[in-house]
Amino acid sequence: MSPRTRAPQGARHGHGRPAAGCLVLAAALAGCASPEPPPRPAGECDAGPAHTVVGRRLTPELQEEARAISGAEIVRTLVPGQVITMEFNPRRLNLQLNRDYVVTRATCG
């Protein structure tokens, strides 16, 4: 810059409008925040809490406990060698059992 054309005070060093720059930065960072996941629809399965039944022998009470804590509407029990359908149902909890009817896995679908 020549001495005749001087930049306004503060603009030479990028300090012309710090408040406006902060607002732009704050708005940009707000867009990076992770939004809360939407709530699950009523009756939709969440197998995470149902993992507490793994390793326990299946009873009608345990099956109801697993259904209730998973939020599922229905429970399907699966034993070794059983033929099953492959359709996905987000409202169903699947409890896989071993030959002794001990729960080995809890999944949704």
N, C-alpha and C positions, 0 to 999 in steps of 0.2 A: 504494500500500500504506500502511496505517496503521502507526504505530510499534509497535502491539501485535502485528501479524501479520507478522513478518519472515520472509523466505525463508531457508532454510539458507545458510550461508556458501558462496559460490561459485555458487549457483544463480541469484542475481540477474542475473548477467552471462553465463549460459549455460555456466558452467564446472563444473556439477555432476558430470558423469561423462565426462571427456575420453577416457579409455581405451575406454569402450564406444562412443563416437562414432567413434573411429578404427577400431575393428573393423568397424563397420557400413559406413563409407566404404571401407575396404580390400576388404570383400566385394563391395560394389557395383562398385568399379573392376575387380576381378578378372573380373567378368562382361562387362566391355567389351573385354577382351583378345581379339585375333583368334586363334582356334584354328588349329593347323596343318591344312592341307588333308589330307584322307584320301589315302593312297597310291593311285596308279592301279592298277587290276587288271592283272595280267600280260597282256601282249599288247595292251593298249589304246594307241592311237596318241596321240602328242604331236607335233604338226607343228613346234613351235618349233625344236628342234634340227635338223630336216631342212631348214630354210631355208638351210643351208650349201651345199646342192647346187644352189640356184637359180643360173642363169647358166652351168651346166656341161652339156656334151653327155652324154646318157644312154648308159651302158654297163651291162652286167650287173653289173659291180663297183660302179658308182655307185648303181645301184638297190638292191643289197644293203646298201651303206653307209647309204643313206637309210632303209631299212627298219630296220636295226639301231639307228641313233641315235634314231629316232622311237619305238622300242618296239613298232611295229606288227607284226602277224602276217603281213599280206599287203600287196602294193603293186599299185596299178592305175595304168597309164600312160594318159594321155588326150592324143590328138592332135587338132588342129583339124578340126572337122567330124565327129568320131566320135560315134556315137549311144551314149549311156550310160544306165544305169538310175539312178534317183534315190533308191534306198533308202540309208539311213544305216547304215554299219557302223563302230562305234567302234574296231575292230581293223584298219582298213584305212587305208593312206597313199595318197593320190592325188597323182601327179606329173603336172602339166600341162606339155605339151611344145609347142614351136613346130614349124614345118615342117622345121626342121633338127635336130630331136630334142634341142634344148636345153631344159632344165627352166626353166619360167617361173613356176611356182607349186607349193608343197607344202601340201596340206591333209589333214585327216583326214576320214574318212567313207566 
